Amino acid sequence: MSQERLLRPREVARQLAVSRSTVYRWFWEGKLQGVKLNSGTVRILESAVLRKLAEGD
């Protein structure tokens, strides 16, 4: 079983051509799947970013 890559919000923002605050908002709204680590930092699943790119949003 392979593990999925977790991306930093900055990387996601660059890939989706949006601001970091938009990435965080989409995460909290459930539009981008990811995880909140014990340290409080957020990471976004690479597959969620690929889905968002495919949607064209």
C-alpha positions in Angstrom: 0.0 0.0 0.0 1.4 3.3 -1.0 1.1 6.4 1.1 -0.4 9.6 -0.5 1.7 12.7 -0.6 0.6 15.6 1.7 1.2 19.0 0.3 1.7 22.3 2.1 -1.0 25.0 1.6 1.7 27.2 -0.2 2.3 24.4 -2.7 -1.4 23.9 -3.3 -2.0 27.6 -3.8 0.7 27.7 -6.4 -0.6 24.7 -8.3 -4.2 25.9 -8.2 -3.3 29.6 -8.9 -5.2 30.8 -5.8 -4.1 32.4 -2.5 -3.1 30.5 0.6 -6.1 31.8 2.4 -8.3 30.3 -0.3 -6.7 27.0 0.2 -7.3 27.1 3.9 -10.9 28.2 3.4 -11.5 25.4 0.9 -10.0 23.0 3.5 -12.3 24.2 6.3 -15.3 24.1 3.9 -14.5 20.5 2.9 -13.8 21.4 -0.7 -10.2 20.2 -0.4 -9.5 17.1 1.6 -6.5 17.1 3.9 -5.4 16.6 7.5 -4.7 18.8 10.5 -1.6 17.5 12.2 -1.0 17.5 15.9 1.2 20.5 15.6 -1.8 22.4 14.2 -0.5 22.6 10.7 -2.7 21.7 7.7 -1.7 19.4 4.9 -3.7 18.8 1.7 -4.0 15.4 0.0 -2.3 15.4 -3.4 -5.3 13.6 -4.9 -7.7 16.4 -3.7 -5.5 18.9 -5.6 -5.6 16.7 -8.7 -9.4 16.5 -8.5 -9.7 20.2 -8.1 -7.5 20.8 -11.2 -9.6 18.3 -13.1 -12.8 20.3 -12.1 -11.3 23.4 -13.6 -12.4 25.5 -10.6 
